[in-house]
Amino acid sequence: MSQKLNQATERRAPLPLTTRDIEDLAKLRMPGPEREALSDLADVSLADEVSEALLIHAVFTAGLRAIREAAEAHGYAQLAIQQEASGEAADRRAISYRRTPWANED
């Protein structure tokens, strides 16, 4: 797993946390499936003792990754809609269904 925390910190921004946010972070401090999932999503190793800064950074990283993946999926969906509207997708399907001339040779 890569660990982005090896990079120099550019800025530490204040982060307002609600009571619910604090409770969620407390749950993530404890070993379990949620913490393992966060470790996988953030691509960072979360050892036994985890600082609050590391947890918040992991949550931030996982959130950004989810946003990027959703934006990419949205872009592909828009591209598919445009191709359907232009008939390009139907042309591609027709081409892919054609048999090659040598396919019937025995």
C-alpha positions as CSV (number, residue, x, y, z in Angstrom):
1,M,0.0,0.0,0.0
2,S,1.2,3.5,-0.7
3,Q,1.2,6.1,2.0
4,K,0.7,9.7,1.0
5,L,1.6,11.0,4.4
6,N,5.3,10.7,3.5
7,Q,4.7,13.9,1.5
8,A,5.3,17.3,3.1
9,T,2.3,19.0,4.5
10,E,1.4,22.2,2.6
11,R,-1.2,23.5,5.0
12,R,-3.2,22.4,8.0
13,A,-6.8,23.6,7.6
14,P,-9.2,23.8,10.5
15,L,-11.9,21.2,10.3
16,P,-15.2,21.7,12.1
17,L,-16.4,18.3,13.4
18,T,-19.9,17.6,14.6
19,T,-20.7,15.2,17.4
20,R,-21.6,12.6,14.8
21,D,-18.2,13.1,13.1
22,I,-16.4,12.6,16.4
23,E,-18.3,9.4,17.1
24,D,-17.6,8.1,13.6
25,L,-13.9,8.8,14.0
26,A,-13.9,7.0,17.4
27,K,-15.4,4.0,15.7
28,L,-12.7,4.1,13.0
29,R,-10.0,4.1,15.6
30,M,-11.1,0.7,16.7
31,P,-9.9,-2.3,14.6
32,G,-12.8,-3.7,12.6
33,P,-14.3,-4.0,9.1
34,E,-15.0,-0.3,8.7
35,R,-11.4,0.5,9.4
36,E,-10.2,-2.2,7.1
37,A,-12.5,-0.8,4.4
38,L,-11.1,2.7,5.0
39,S,-7.6,1.4,4.8
40,D,-8.3,-0.2,1.4
41,L,-10.2,2.8,0.0
42,A,-7.6,5.3,1.1
43,D,-4.7,3.0,0.1
44,V,-3.0,3.6,3.4
45,S,-1.9,1.3,6.2
46,L,-3.8,2.0,9.4
47,A,-1.7,0.3,12.1
48,D,-2.9,-0.5,15.6
49,E,-2.4,3.0,17.0
50,V,-3.9,5.6,14.6
51,S,-3.7,9.3,15.1
52,E,-6.7,11.5,14.5
53,A,-4.8,13.3,11.7
54,L,-4.2,10.1,9.9
55,L,-7.8,9.0,10.2
56,I,-9.1,12.3,8.9
57,H,-6.6,12.2,6.1
58,A,-7.7,8.7,5.2
59,V,-11.4,9.7,5.2
60,F,-10.5,12.7,3.0
61,T,-8.5,10.5,0.6
62,A,-11.3,7.9,0.4
63,G,-13.9,10.6,-0.2
64,L,-11.9,12.2,-3.0
65,R,-11.4,8.8,-4.6
66,A,-15.2,8.1,-4.5
67,I,-15.8,11.5,-6.0
68,R,-13.4,10.9,-8.9
69,E,-14.8,7.5,-9.6
70,A,-18.4,8.8,-9.6
71,A,-17.4,11.7,-11.9
72,E,-15.7,9.2,-14.2
73,A,-18.8,6.9,-14.3
74,H,-20.9,10.0,-15.0
75,G,-18.6,10.9,-17.9
76,Y,-18.9,7.5,-19.4
77,A,-22.7,7.5,-19.0
78,Q,-22.8,10.9,-20.8
79,L,-20.6,9.5,-23.6
80,A,-22.8,6.5,-24.0
81,I,-25.9,8.8,-24.3
82,Q,-24.2,10.9,-26.9
83,Q,-23.1,7.8,-28.9
84,E,-26.6,6.4,-28.8
85,A,-28.1,9.7,-29.9
86,S,-25.7,9.9,-32.8
87,G,-26.2,6.3,-33.9
88,E,-22.5,5.6,-33.4
89,A,-23.2,2.9,-30.8
90,A,-25.6,1.1,-33.2
91,D,-23.0,1.2,-36.0
92,R,-20.4,-0.2,-33.6
93,R,-22.7,-3.0,-32.6
94,A,-23.5,-3.8,-36.2
95,I,-19.8,-4.0,-37.1
96,S,-19.1,-6.2,-34.1
97,Y,-21.9,-8.6,-35.1
98,R,-20.6,-9.1,-38.6
99,R,-18.8,-12.3,-39.3
100,T,-15.4,-12.1,-40.8
101,P,-15.2,-13.4,-44.4
102,W,-12.9,-16.3,-43.5
103,A,-15.2,-17.5,-40.6
104,N,-17.1,-19.8,-42.9
105,E,-14.1,-21.4,-44.4
106,D,-13.6,-25.1,-43.6
